[in-house]
Amino acid sequence: MKITADTNVLVRAIVGDDAAQARVAQAELARAETIVLTLPTLCELVWVLAQGYKIAPVRIAQTVERLADSANVVLNRPALDAGLSMLRAGGDFADGVIAYEGHWLGAEVFVSFDRKAVKLLQAQSRSARLPG
């Protein structure tokens, strides 16, 4: 069966803080022919691991990359890589994904009040600026 895994299923499988749900989540993922990971799910997952569980960004990046590299996982790899690049640079995963998807959809520049995001994107040679 092909499934779309919600963030809570991924969190239970990764963190294992609820043993019963962790077993069910891991079994569900293991028996899936294909696991589809959407961009909103990946953004939520990174946010929950960072904010809710206080996991270090480098460990989050490693965990998400291992998940993405699973043989039965389907996702937008370029968008994931853009998010991971931002996360590894000390920025927000979601900003990397948003900037990537915006560019993919035809935007010429990422515009944000988030000075750090703009600076990190510019450091990656991506078009970004503050509003105004």
C-alpha positions as CSV (number, residue, x, y, z in Angstrom):
1,M,0.0,0.0,0.0
2,K,1.1,3.6,-0.7
3,I,0.7,5.9,2.2
4,T,1.1,9.6,3.1
5,A,2.6,9.7,6.5
6,D,1.4,12.4,8.8
7,T,3.9,14.2,11.0
8,N,2.6,12.5,14.2
9,V,3.3,9.1,12.7
10,L,6.9,10.1,11.8
11,V,7.5,11.7,15.2
12,R,6.3,8.6,17.0
13,A,8.5,6.3,14.8
14,I,11.6,8.5,15.2
15,V,11.3,9.7,18.8
16,G,9.6,6.7,20.4
17,D,8.4,8.6,23.4
18,D,5.2,6.6,23.4
19,A,6.3,3.0,23.2
20,A,2.9,1.6,22.0
21,Q,2.4,4.3,19.3
22,A,6.1,4.0,18.3
23,R,5.6,0.3,17.6
24,V,2.5,0.9,15.6
25,A,4.0,3.8,13.6
26,Q,7.2,1.8,12.9
27,A,5.2,-1.2,11.7
28,E,3.0,1.0,9.5
29,L,6.0,2.5,7.9
30,A,7.8,-0.8,7.5
31,R,4.9,-2.5,5.7
32,A,4.2,0.4,3.3
33,E,5.1,-0.2,-0.3
34,T,5.6,3.6,-0.6
35,I,5.8,6.3,1.9
36,V,5.0,9.8,0.5
37,L,6.4,12.6,2.5
38,T,4.9,16.0,1.7
39,L,6.7,19.3,2.1
40,P,4.4,20.5,4.9
41,T,5.0,17.2,6.7
42,L,8.7,17.6,6.5
43,C,8.5,21.3,7.7
44,E,6.3,20.2,10.6
45,L,8.6,17.3,11.4
46,V,11.7,19.5,11.6
47,W,9.9,22.1,13.7
48,V,8.6,19.5,16.2
49,L,11.9,17.8,16.6
50,A,13.7,21.2,17.1
51,Q,11.1,23.0,19.2
52,G,9.2,20.2,20.9
53,Y,12.1,17.8,21.5
54,K,15.0,20.2,21.5
55,I,17.0,18.0,19.1
56,A,20.1,19.6,17.7
57,P,19.9,20.7,14.0
58,V,22.7,18.5,12.9
59,R,21.0,15.5,14.4
60,I,17.7,16.5,12.8
61,A,19.3,16.8,9.4
62,Q,20.9,13.4,9.8
63,T,17.6,11.8,10.8
64,V,15.6,13.4,8.0
65,E,18.2,12.5,5.5
66,R,18.2,8.8,6.6
67,L,14.4,8.8,6.3
68,A,14.5,10.4,2.9
69,D,17.1,7.9,1.7
70,S,14.8,4.9,2.6
71,A,14.1,2.8,-0.5
72,N,10.3,3.2,-0.2
73,V,10.2,7.0,0.4
74,V,9.0,9.4,-2.2
75,L,9.5,13.2,-1.7
76,N,10.6,16.3,-3.4
77,R,14.3,15.8,-3.0
78,P,15.5,19.2,-4.3
79,A,13.2,21.0,-1.9
80,L,14.3,18.7,1.0
81,D,18.0,19.5,0.1
82,A,17.2,23.2,0.1
83,G,15.7,22.9,3.5
84,L,18.5,20.8,4.9
85,S,21.0,23.3,3.4
86,M,19.4,26.1,5.4
87,L,19.2,24.0,8.6
88,R,22.8,23.1,8.4
89,A,23.7,26.7,7.8
90,G,22.0,27.6,11.1
91,G,18.7,28.7,9.6
92,D,15.1,27.5,9.4
93,F,14.4,24.4,7.3
94,A,11.0,25.8,6.2
95,D,12.6,29.0,4.8
96,G,14.9,26.9,2.6
97,V,11.9,24.9,1.4
98,I,9.8,28.0,0.8
99,A,12.5,29.7,-1.1
100,Y,13.1,26.6,-3.3
101,E,9.5,26.0,-4.0
102,G,8.9,29.7,-4.8
103,H,11.8,29.7,-7.3
104,W,10.5,26.4,-8.8
105,L,7.1,28.1,-9.3
106,G,8.6,31.0,-11.1
107,A,9.5,33.6,-8.4
108,E,12.6,35.7,-9.0
109,V,13.4,36.6,-5.4
110,F,12.6,35.4,-1.9
111,V,11.3,38.3,0.2
112,S,11.2,38.2,4.0
113,F,11.4,40.3,7.1
114,D,13.6,37.5,8.5
115,R,17.1,39.0,8.2
116,K,18.8,35.8,9.0
117,A,17.0,33.8,6.4
118,V,17.8,36.5,3.7
119,K,21.4,36.6,4.7
120,L,21.8,32.7,4.7
121,L,20.0,32.4,1.3
122,Q,22.2,35.2,-0.2
123,A,25.3,33.3,1.2
124,Q,24.1,30.3,-0.8
125,S,23.9,32.5,-4.0
126,R,20.1,32.5,-3.9
127,S,18.1,35.6,-4.7
128,A,16.7,37.0,-1.4
129,R,16.0,40.4,0.1
130,L,14.2,42.3,2.8
131,P,10.9,44.0,1.8
132,G,11.0,47.6,0.8
